[in-house]
């Protein structure tokens, strides 16, 4: 019988073993797989040599098994030759481990066939060699990562996946333990998915889609097990992290899907030709990146409060650590980026952001504009009530998109007011005011008694209980947790429908203060807070409306609630407050609308509700809201309806004025809006030129921020192209 199959297999094995000995694969699981394959084939090769030398009889079944093994060996060799460090680690393991298992099982099957053939042969030495080979191949077993991957992917299909040991094992085994590795894996998987779709390979494409979902769950798992959490008591709030890299964002930008990412990471994603949102999987209508000044301001203040400074990202550097200390805190203490802390066997308690409070409670604000409205005609009692109605999140929602330094803030605060270090709440030091108990830690029995009072039939008792809960939640994070865990949120929400406006105001402000805590924020949202808050926004007194707008802003930080709030009818009420509220109310409304406008479909709602007219009016420097108005208009100008409304409401002259004499941030946004207008309409371009935009744009192109310079230069270049095009037409 011809031994061609055996000879071909021997040649393939020799080539494979030589290739493995010269391998450059650095991914350890793949290295182990190929060493196991080579080990099994090295044991098998001497037996095949004996077959070729006629020391072992041939058999048809043996020939067929050798042909099958030859195909697998060549497939493994081709995969190894084509392997690249840019390939997905998960995909590589899903490819290499089945090959290893096939080679092992096929080698054992050949040994069994040879053992059967040798039973009729007098050569005991050959039988001993076969038995030894079988034992050694059995000993080559190793832990298979593919089992963890397939179980995790099965959990995705069943919608039951959690942060389990399977995900932890995948992260550890594949070295997905740093922001860079996670980003590389995401890019590699996405590129492989696109290749599968282009080749119309449905099975491969489906597999890559599952891997995409798996990586998303790996990110969630890494957050839950504090993979990227800073030590030294400075945990990073999850909403300050880039969803793509899990790093603290330094230059947050908004993509067309409404998601916010770190500019460096999302730009790298887009540079690879990927036009889908990494988080939502939506196809991006455009690749413009809009700065998210709200989030940036919050992060800057969070860092300032925690004595941290933010270095600039370098596109060409390997980004390992984001934060660097101002004083004694080392980079190693701040962020663990090179080693993965396994949960298994750990007795340490997870430290949530509650321990130090999240970014909301730590922002400092310019309080002067709020104090001038009512200070001249408020009684001592009214002054005390007003001070109690102020809240941390409300204060934040009124923060300017470019916040001044803390020293500047302290100079601008009146000597009769003080800005709280913890929450930013304004506390009037009126002699008639009763002593504040907001810093005292409460007890569970006391809170439960107050909750009983919330359900009283007496308006006075309800108002008193709501006011006390509001006060307890004003500064103290522990109190917020106790109040939330005791079940105060549902009865407080019920009081938002109270006909007693003071009760309503205390209840909405208490909810606002409670929402500073992430767990409370989620409970408030899940308890159906949107409709009651909109009711207050429409029917409450001035203070209640302001705090309701701030509460909606707080909830809109949760990505899934941007759409829900927009679809619930809140936009119209917020726009009404933007047009007719107090200065503080307008600021709260503008900030809430800005955050909602990050979600693409909300832009049309905001425009249709008439926001552009109010925003154009607010570009008057006397309002003190120019930067807020221009920032929101910059978001709205990315859609055609928004550009048309800006021009129709007479916004172009005001925008040119901002470019000429506004703040650096205002100039940057105004130039961005003008660029959007001019690129999409020659008519708008003519109007911009008629307003004398060229001189201030020339100045901005020379002395603005890097982004402002870029926008100004693009605009000036567009003007030149338009002029040259017109000249060419006239000559022809």
N, C-alpha and C positions, 0 to 999 in steps of 0.2 A: 504493500500500500504506500502511496506517495506521502512523503513527510513535508511537503511544501508549506502547509499551514504552520507546522512546528518551526520550520526554519524562518519563516516570515516573523513569527512571534518572537523568536530569539533575537533577530535583528532589531525589532522594535523595542524590545526590552533593553538591549545594549545602548541604543540611542537615548532612550528615556533615562537610564541610570546615569549616563554621561551628562545629560542636560541638567539633571537634579544636582549633580556634584558641582556644577558651575552656576547654579541658580543665584539670582540677585533679588528674589522676592523677599521683601522685608516684613510682610504681614505674617505674623507668627502662626496663626491658625492654618494659613495656606502652606507655610513652610513645613509644619508638622504633617499635614495631609500628604504632601509630596514625599516627605521622608518615609512615611508609612507605606506609601505605594512602592517606593524604590526598595524598601526593606522586604516587602512581600515578593517582589519580582526577583530580587537577588537570591532569595531562598528557592524560588521556583526554577530559575534558569539552569542550575546543574542537572535537575531532573529532566528538563527538556533536551539538554545536551545528550543525555543517555538515550532518550527516545530516538534522536537523530542518528546516534551511533549504533542503533539496533540492539541496544542492551535491554530495552523495554519494548514489548510488542506494540504495534500501532492498532488504532481502533477508530471507527467512523465517528463515534460519539466524542472521542478525544479530539479528532480533527475539527469538529464543529465548535467545541468549547474553546479550542485554541484560536480559531478565527474570530470568535466573539471577543475574547480577551484582547486580541491584537487590535481590534477596532477601538476598544476602550482605552488601551495604552496610547494609541495614536491621538485619540481625542484629548486625553490628558496632556500629552506632549504639546499639541497645538494650542491648548488653553494656556499652558505655561509660557509658550513662546510669544503669545499675543498679550499676556498679562501686562498691565501698566499700573503704576502707583495711582494714576488718576481714576482707576476703576473703582466702583463701589465695593466696599469691604463686605457688606451683607450679600450682595450679588455674587461676589467671588466665592464666598463660603458655600452658598447654595449651589454653586457649580462644582467646586472641588470636592466637597465631602461625598456627594453621590458617586463621583468617579472613584474616590478612594474605596468606598464600600463595594462598588462593582468589582474593582481589581482584587480586593480581598476575597470576596465571595467566589469569584471566578477562579482565582488561584487555588482556593480550597477545593472547589469542585474538580479541578484538574487533578489535584492530589488524590481525591477519592477515586477518580477513574483509574489513575495509575495504580493505586493500591489494589483495586479489584482485578486489574489486568495481571498484577504481579503475584496474585494468590496462586495462580497455576504455574508460576515460574519458580525454579529452584534457588533464585538469587535472593537470599535473606538480607544481604547487605543493601540491596536496592529498596526492599520493603522498609528497612530501618530508616533509610534516608528519607523516604516518603513520609513515614510517621513523624520523624523529627521536623520535617518541613511544615507539616500540618500543625504541630504543637507550637512552633515558633510564630507562624502566621496568626494563630489564635491569641498569642501573647501581644500582638501588635495593636490591640484595641486601645482606643483613647477616647476621651470625652468629646462628644460631638455637639458643636455649637448649633448645628442645623436643627437639632431637636428643640432647642430653646426658641430659635427663630420661627420654626413651623408652629409651635404651640402658641407663640405670641401672635402670629398671623391668623391662626385659627380663632384666637380670641377676638381679633378685629372683625372677622366674619360674623361671629356670634354676638358682637357688640358687648363683650364681657371683659375686655382687656383692662387691667389695672397696673399699677406700678408694682409688678410682681418680681419674684426672683428671676423669672425668665428674662425680663428686660434688663435687670441689673447684671445678669450674666453676659448678655449680649454686649452691654456697654463695656464691661471689664475685659472680656475676651477680645473684642475688636479694637480696643483702644480708643473708643469714642468718648474720651474723658476730658477733652478740652474744646474750647469754642472753635478753634481752627479745624480740628478733626471733624467736628459735627458739621461745620459749614462745607468742608470738602466732601463729606459723604452725601450731604443734601444735593450738592451740585452734580456729583457723579451719578447719583440715582436719577436725577432729573434728565441728564443727558442720555442715559441708557434708556429711559422711558421714551424719550423722543425718537431715538433710533428704532426702538421696537415698533412704534406707531408708524414710522416712515416705511418700515419693512412689512407692515401690515401683518405682523406676527401677534395674533390676538392673545395666545397663551402667555407669551413673553411680556406683552403689554400689561395684561392683567396682573401678572406677578410683580411687575415694577410698580404698578399702582398700589398694591398691597404694601410694598416696601416703603413707598412714599408715606402712606398712613402710619406705618410702623415707626418711621423716623419722627413723625409728629408726636407719637406717644412716648418715644424715647426722650424727646425734649421735655414733655410734661413730667416724666418720671425723674429726670435729672433735677428739675426744679423742686419736686416734692422731697427728694432725698438730700436737698441742700448742696447739690454738686457745685453750684456756682455761688453759694452764699458767702458773703464776707464774714470773717471772724472779728474778734475784738469788739463784739457787741454792735456791729454795723451791718445787719442783714440788708440786702438790696430788695426793695419792693418789686414784685414780679412785673408790674406794669411799667417799670422803668427799664426793663430788659428788652433787647431786640429779640423778636420772636424767631429770627433766623439763626442768631448766634448765641443767644442767652446772655450776651454781654450788656453791661450798663450802657445805655445810649448816650452818646456825646453830642451828636448832630442828628437828632431824630427828624425823619422826613416821612411824608405821607405819599403812598402810591395810589394809583387809580382805583384800587379796590377799597380804599379808606383805611387800610392798615398802616401802622406806623413802624418803621424800621430804622436801624442805624444806617446812615448814608453810605458808609464804606462797604458794608456787607450787602445791602440791597443793590448797590451799584455794581459790585462784583457779580452778583446774580444776573443782573440785566446785561452786563458785558459778555456773558456767556451765551447771549441770544435767547434767554429764557423770558418769555412774556406772560408768565402766569404768576399770581400772588402765591408766595410760598405757604402762607397760612390758610387762606380761604380756597385756594386752587382755582380762583376766577381768572379768566383771561383778562389781561390788563388792556384797557382801551387805549392807553398811551403810556409812555415811560417817563413822563415828567415827575420829578420829585419835589414835593412842596414842603418846605420847612414847617415843622410842628413846634411853633414857638411856645405854646402852652406847656407841652411836656418838657421842652428844654428848660423853661423857666423853673418848673417844679423840680427838675433834677438838679439844676444849679443851686437852688436853695437847700435842697436836701443835702447836697455835698457840703455846702457852707455850714449848715447846722451840725454836720457830723465831722467837721474839721478835715475834709478831704478835698483834693483838687483834681480837676479833670485834664489830663494831657490830651493833645490832639492825636487822632488816629493817623497812621501812615499807611497808605494803600500798599506800599511795597514791603512793609515790615511784618514779621510774624507777630500777630497780636496775641499776647498771652495774658497779660494783666491789664485791666482797664483803669483801676484806681491807683493813685499814688498818694502817699501820706503827706500831710503838711508838716507834721512834727515827728513824734516818736514812733508812730505806727509803721511797721515794715510792710513792704509789698507782699511778702509771704503771709503776713498776718491778715492782710485785708482780703485776699482772694486765693482760693486753692484752685489752680488751673492745671497742674501737672500730675496730680495724684487723685485717684478716685476713692472716696471713702465708702466702703461697703456697709450696707445696713445690717447684714446678717451678723448676729452675735453682738451687735452694738447695744449698749445700755443707755447711750446718751439720748437726751430728749431733744426732739426737733425744736429749734428756736424760731418762732414765727416772727413776722414783722411787727407783731403786736408789742413785742418787748421794748422796742424803741419808738414805736409809732411809725406810721407811714409818712410819705412825703407831704401829704396834705396838711398834717397838723403842724408842720415845722416851717411853713412859709411865712416870711415877714412881709408886711404890706405897707403901702403908703396910705396912712390913715387920714391925712389932712383933708382930702376931698370929702370924706364921709362926715367929718365933724362940722363942716361949715353949713350943712343943710339945715340942721335943727338946733344948733347950739344956742341961738339967740332967743328962742321962744319955747324952751322946754323947762318944765317945772322939775324940782328935784326928783319927784316920784317918776315923772316921765323919763328923766335922764337915767334913772336906775333901770326902768323897764327896757329902755333902748339898749343899755349896756348888756342886759341879759339876752336880748334877742340877737346880738351879734354872735357869730359862730366861726369856728375854724375853717370849715370848708367854704363858707360864704366869703370869708376874707380872702381865701385863695382865689375864688372865682373872680374876684375883682383885681387880682394882681395884674400888673402890666406885663405884656408879653416879653419885654426886656426889663427885668427887675433891677433896680438900683442896688448898690452895695449896702450892707447892713448899717454902716456908719452914716451913710447918706440918709437912710431911713430914720435913724434915731434923731438926727438933727431936725427932720421935718415933722416929728411928732410934737404935739403941743405939750407944754409942761404939765397940763392938767389931765393928760391921758398917758397911758403906757401901753405898749404893744407887747403882748404876752410872748415869751420865748417859745412856749410850747405850741400854742395853737394860733397865734396871730389874732386872737379875739381882743377887741377894744374894751378896755375896762375904765369906766369913768370913775374918777376918784372924788366923786361928789360927797360932801360931808353927810348928806342926808341918807345916803345909800347904806343899806344894811351890810354887815360884813360878808364877804364872799366865802362860800363853802365849797367852791369848785375844785379846790386842791385836796379836799379831804377824801379819804378812801371810804366808801360806803360799805354796807353789809347786805348780804342777800335777804335777810328778814325785812330790813328796812325798805329795800327796793320792792319786795313782794307786797308790802303794805301800800306803797305808792301805786303799784299796779292795780290793787283793789280799788283805790281811790279814783283811778282813771275810769273805772267802770261804774262810778257812782252816778246817781240821777241828779246830783247837784252840780250846776255849772261852776260854782265857786270852788268846790272840792276838786273837780276835774282840772280846773285851771291851776290851782295850787300844786297839785301832784305833777302836772305836766311841766310847770315852771321849775319845780324842784329837780325833776329828772333832767331837764335841760341844763340846769346849773351843775348838777353832778357830772354830766357828760361833757362839760365845757372844756376842761383841761386834762382830766385824769383818764389815761388809757385803761387802767384797771377797772375804773368805774364803768366805762363804756362796755367792757367785756361782761361785767356782772349784770348790768342792765339788759344787755342783749340776750344773755343766757337765761335770764329770769322770765323772758317772754313779754317784754314791754312793747315790742314793735307792733304787734297787731292792734292793741288798744290805742296806741298813739296814732296809728293810721286811721282808726275809726274817728278819732277826734278831729281829723282834718275836715270832716263834714259838719263839725259843730257850728251852730249859728252864732255862738259867742266868739267874736273875732279874736279876743285876747287869748282864749283857750286854743283856738286854731293856730295862732302865732307861736305860742309856747310849744305846741305839739310838733309843728313843722320844724322849729329850730332844734328841738330835742332830737328829732330824727336826723337832722343835718349833722349834729354833733356826733351822734352814734355812728353815722356812715363813715366817719374817719377811720374806724376799724374795718378791716377788709371783710372779716366774717360777718359783721353787722351789715355791711354794705350789701353782701350777697343775700342775707336774710331779708333785708328791706326790699330788695328788688324782687325776690321770689315771693314775697308776701303780697305782691300786686300794688306797689306804691305809686306806679306811674299815674293811674287815673286819679287817685286822691290828690296827688301833687298838682296835677293840671287843674283840678277843681279849686285848689287854693290859689293857684296862679291867676285864675279868672275872677275869683270872688273874695279873696282875702284882703286885709288891709295892706298898707305899703310894706311894712316889715315882713309880713307873712309872704307876700309875693316875692320879695327879694330872696328870702331864705328858701322858698320853694324852687326858684330858678337855680339857686346854688345847689340844692339837693338833686335836681335833675342833672346838673353838670356832674355832680359826684357819681351818680349812677351811670352816666354816659361813659365814664372811664372804663366800665366793663364793656368789652367790645360788642358782646351780643345784644346789649341794651341800646346801642346807638340806633339800630334799626327799629327796635320796639318803641323807643321814645318818639322817633320820627313818625312812625305809622300811627301813633296813638292820638295825634292832634295837639301835641305839645308845642309844635313849631309856631303855630298861629298865636298862641298865648304868649310865647316868648318874644315874638316879633312885636306884639302889642306892648309888652313891657319895655322893649327896646325903644319904642317910639314915645311912650308916655310916662314911663316910670321915673323915679328919682335917679340921681346920678349913680348911686350904688346899684339900684335896680337895673339900670341900663347896662352897667358893667357886668353884672351877674348874667343878664340875658345875653349879652354879646359873647361872653366866655362860653356859656352853655351852647349857643348856636354855633360857635366856632368848632367846638368839639363834635357836635352833631354833623357839621358839614364835612367832617373827615369821611363819613360814610356817604358814598357817591349819590345814592338815590335821595338823600336828604337835601342836597343842594337845590334841586328843583322845588322842593317844598318850601324852603327858606325864601327863594326868589319869588315864588308865587304868592307867598304870604305878605309880600311888600317890604321885605327887609332892606332891599337895596336903597330905597328912598331915605330911610332912616339912617343908614350907614353913610350915605353921601352927606346928609346934614351933620352927622357926627364927625366928619373930617374937618369941621371948623375948629381951629386950635382952641377957641374959648371953651369947648366942651370938655377938654382934657381926655378925650377918647380917640384921638386921631390914630394912634398905633393899633388899638383894638379894632377900629372900623376898617382900616386898610388891611389888616391881617385876615379878617373874615372875607372882605371883598376879593382878596387874592385867591382864596379857595373857590369862591363863587365864579371867578373869571375863567375858570378852567372849563366851563360849559357855555355853549352858545347863548342860552337864555340869560345867563348871568352877564355876559359881555353886552348883550343888547340892552339889558336893564340899566347897567352902569352908564352907558352912553345916553340912554333916554332920560335918565334922572339927572343929567348934567354933571356926572362925576368926573369927566375928563379934566376940566379946569382945576378942580380940587386936587386931583392926582398929580398934575404937573406942579402945583404949588407945594405938595408934600415932597416931591423929588427935589425941589429947590430949597425948601427951608425946614423940612421935617427932621425927625430923629434918624439915626443911621438905619435902624430897623424899619422905620416907616418908609424911608427912601428906597430901601431894598424891595419892599413889598409893592410900593407904588410903581417902581420900574418894571416889576414882574407883571403887574396888571396891564400897564401900557403896552408891554411887549405882546401880551395875549391879544389885546384889542387890535393892534396894528397888523399882526401876522394873519389874522382871520378876516380883516375887512379893510380894503383900501380907503373906504369912506371914513372909518375911524382913524386911520393913519393920517388922513388930511386934517381931521379935527385936532389931533394931537399936535401936528406941526403948526397949525394956526394958533394954538395956545402958547407957542414959543417954547416948546419942550427941548429944543436942541441945546441951548447954552447950559441949562442945569444938568442935562444928560452928559454933556462933555465933562462937566465938573465931576459928576458922579463916577464916570468911567476912569477918572484919575485918582479920586480920593475916597471912594466908597468902600464898603466891605467887599471881600472877594466875590461874593455872589452878586452884589449890587453892580460891581464893575462889569461882571460878565453880562448881566441883563442890559446895562446901559450900552455896552459895546455892540451887543446883538441888535438893539434898537437902532443905533446910529448906522450900523451896516445895512440894516433893512431900509432905512431912509435913503441911503446912497443907491442901493439897488433899485428902489422905486424911481428915484430921479433919473438914473441912467436908462432905465427901461422906458420912461416917458420921453427922454431925449431921443432915443433910438427910434421910437414910433414917429416922432415929428419929422426926423430926417428922411425916413422912408416914405 
